[in-house]
Amino acid sequence: MSPWTQQLAGRFLAFEGPDGSGKSTQLSRFLAWARVQGLAVVEVREPGGTAVGERIRDLLLDPENTDLTARAEMLLYMSSRAQLVETIIQPALQSGALVVADRFVASTCAYQGTAGGVPMHDILRTAEVATGGCWPDLSIIFDVDERTAAGRLNPLLDRMEQKGAAFHRRVREGYHLLAQQRPDDMVLIDATVDEDTVFERLLEVLQSSVGVTKTTSH
């Protein structure tokens, strides 16, 4: 294990990006790589990751729930997140494991905030309660244009994926805004290039960020 890889132990990373960004592919590659490096890794996903969270996930992603408002969405995501942080993420970090989340608060800011219209200060205040101040050391945002993203989506779209081009354009804008506002703990990676190049860039970003002191509040 290289010195910089060792410094990932006890860190909290969130993989972010619009639907169709290739985030899941890069997450799978990174998890396999991290385990080969000898790191203890705990993988979680949002919404979900716990028995309670998975039931909330089913509710949120069910295409039949067309009348669910953005504010209600936000609160459901936060409920799932609160359960996940308290029962899995915090204990894993305390044990020295590397925690890798498939989405976290940045997704709520982009989807329910910028795209959905929920005021950002409401999201962040609620997130502080839900997470108990447990925030990712780094959120990695895989960035793609709309055409590329659309070409990568599974034809069986869930409720969030069905929201249309204008909505997903605002989601991408939300992620860009977050990266501009929080350059120390949120970084954009161009995910329009080939898979290997994206992964190489991911490792470069992580290597350059491991010296960053953990942020305890936003």
C-alpha positions in Angstrom: 0.0 0.0 0.0 1.5 3.4 -1.0 1.7 6.2 1.6 -1.1 8.3 0.0 -3.4 5.2 -0.3 -2.9 4.6 3.5 -4.3 8.1 4.1 -7.6 7.1 2.6 -8.3 5.0 5.7 -10.9 6.6 7.9 -12.0 8.9 5.1 -15.5 9.5 3.7 -15.9 9.9 0.0 -19.1 10.5 -2.0 -19.5 9.7 -5.7 -21.9 12.1 -7.4 -23.2 13.0 -10.8 -26.2 13.3 -13.0 -28.0 10.2 -14.1 -26.0 8.6 -16.9 -22.7 10.1 -15.8 -21.0 6.7 -15.5 -20.7 7.2 -11.7 -21.7 3.6 -10.9 -19.1 2.2 -13.2 -16.3 4.3 -11.6 -17.6 3.5 -8.1 -17.3 -0.2 -8.9 -13.8 0.2 -10.3 -12.7 2.2 -7.3 -14.1 -0.2 -4.7 -12.2 -3.1 -6.4 -9.0 -1.0 -6.6 -9.3 0.1 -2.9 -9.7 -3.5 -1.7 -6.7 -4.6 -3.7 -4.7 -1.8 -2.0 -5.6 -3.5 1.3 -8.1 -0.9 2.6 -11.1 -1.8 4.7 -13.9 -0.4 2.6 -17.6 0.2 3.5 -19.8 0.9 0.6 -23.2 2.6 1.0 -25.8 3.9 -1.4 -28.4 6.7 -1.2 -31.2 6.5 -0.8 -31.0 3.1 0.9 -28.1 1.3 2.6 -30.2 0.2 5.6 -33.5 -1.8 5.9 -35.4 1.5 6.6 -33.5 3.3 3.8 -34.3 0.7 1.2 -38.0 1.0 1.9 -37.7 4.8 1.5 -35.7 4.2 -1.7 -38.6 2.1 -3.1 -41.0 5.0 -2.4 -38.8 7.7 -3.9 -37.9 5.8 -7.1 -41.3 4.3 -7.9 -42.5 5.8 -11.2 -46.1 5.6 -9.9 -45.5 8.3 -7.2 -45.9 11.2 -9.6 -47.4 13.5 -7.0 -44.4 13.5 -4.6 -43.2 17.1 -4.2 -39.6 18.2 -4.2 -39.7 19.2 -0.5 -41.2 15.8 0.4 -38.5 14.2 -1.7 -35.9 16.1 0.2 -37.2 15.1 3.6 -37.4 11.5 2.6 -33.8 11.5 1.3 -32.7 13.1 4.6 -34.6 10.4 6.6 -32.8 7.7 4.8 -29.5 9.6 5.2 -30.0 10.0 9.0 -30.5 6.3 9.5 -27.5 5.5 7.3 -25.1 7.9 9.0 -26.0 6.8 12.5 -26.1 3.1 12.0 -23.4 2.5 9.3 -21.3 5.5 8.3 -20.2 6.9 11.7 -19.3 3.4 13.1 -17.3 2.6 10.0 -15.4 5.8 10.1 -14.7 5.3 13.8 -13.3 1.9 13.0 -10.9 3.4 10.5 -12.6 2.1 7.4 -12.8 4.0 4.1 -16.5 4.8 3.5 -17.6 5.3 -0.1 -21.2 6.6 -0.7 -23.1 6.3 -3.9 -24.6 9.9 -3.6 -24.9 12.1 -0.5 -26.0 15.6 0.3 -24.7 17.1 -3.0 -27.3 15.0 -4.8 -30.1 16.6 -2.8 -28.7 20.0 -3.4 -28.6 19.4 -7.2 -31.8 17.4 -7.7 -34.2 18.8 -5.1 -32.4 22.2 -4.7 -31.3 23.6 -8.1 -33.5 21.4 -10.2 -36.5 21.0 -7.8 -36.7 24.5 -6.4 -36.2 23.8 -2.7 -34.2 26.6 -1.1 -30.6 25.6 -0.6 -30.6 27.0 3.0 -33.5 24.7 3.9 -31.6 21.7 2.4 -28.4 22.5 4.2 -30.1 23.1 7.6 -32.0 19.8 7.3 -28.8 18.0 6.2 -26.9 19.2 9.3 -29.6 17.6 11.5 -29.8 14.5 9.4 -26.0 13.9 9.2 -25.2 15.1 12.7 -22.3 17.0 11.1 -20.9 13.9 9.3 -20.0 15.2 5.9 -17.8 13.7 3.1 -14.2 14.6 3.1 -14.6 14.8 -0.7 -17.5 14.6 -3.1 -16.4 13.6 -6.6 -18.8 14.7 -9.3 -18.7 12.9 -12.6 -19.8 15.5 -15.2 -21.3 14.7 -18.6 -23.4 16.6 -21.1 -27.0 15.7 -21.6 -26.6 13.8 -24.9 -23.9 11.6 -23.4 -25.9 11.0 -20.3 -29.1 10.1 -22.2 -27.2 7.5 -24.2 -26.0 5.7 -21.1 -29.3 5.4 -19.2 -31.1 2.1 -18.8 -34.3 2.3 -21.0 -36.3 1.2 -17.8 -36.1 4.6 -16.2 -36.9 5.1 -12.5 -39.0 8.1 -11.3 -36.1 10.5 -10.9 -34.7 9.5 -14.3 -38.0 10.2 -16.0 -38.1 13.9 -15.0 -37.1 15.1 -18.5 -34.3 17.0 -20.2 -34.9 20.4 -18.7 -34.8 19.0 -15.2 -31.6 17.1 -15.8 -30.0 20.2 -17.3 -30.7 22.0 -14.1 -29.3 19.1 -12.1 -26.0 19.4 -14.0 -26.0 23.2 -13.4 -26.5 22.5 -9.7 -23.5 20.3 -9.6 -21.4 22.9 -11.4 -22.5 25.5 -8.9 -21.6 23.3 -5.9 -18.1 22.7 -7.4 -17.6 26.4 -7.8 -18.8 27.3 -4.3 -16.9 24.4 -2.5 -13.7 23.7 -4.4 -12.0 22.3 -1.3 -14.4 19.4 -0.9 -16.2 19.0 -4.2 -14.5 18.4 -7.5 -15.7 17.9 -11.1 -14.3 15.2 -13.3 -15.0 15.1 -17.0 -16.8 11.8 -17.5 -17.4 12.2 -21.3 -14.0 10.6 -22.1 -13.3 6.8 -22.0 -13.7 4.8 -18.8 -9.9 4.3 -18.2 -9.1 8.0 -18.5 -11.9 8.9 -16.1 -10.5 6.4 -13.6 -7.0 7.7 -13.9 -8.2 11.2 -13.3 -10.2 10.0 -10.2 -7.0 8.5 -8.7 -5.1 11.7 -9.4 -7.8 13.8 -7.7 -7.8 11.5 -4.6 -4.0 11.5 -4.4 -3.9 15.3 -4.4 -6.7 15.6 -1.8 -5.6 13.2 0.9 -3.9 15.9 2.8 -7.1 17.9 3.1 -8.2 18.3 6.7 -11.7 16.8 7.4 -14.5 19.3 7.3 -16.9 18.8 10.2 -19.7 21.2 9.2 -21.0 23.1 6.2 
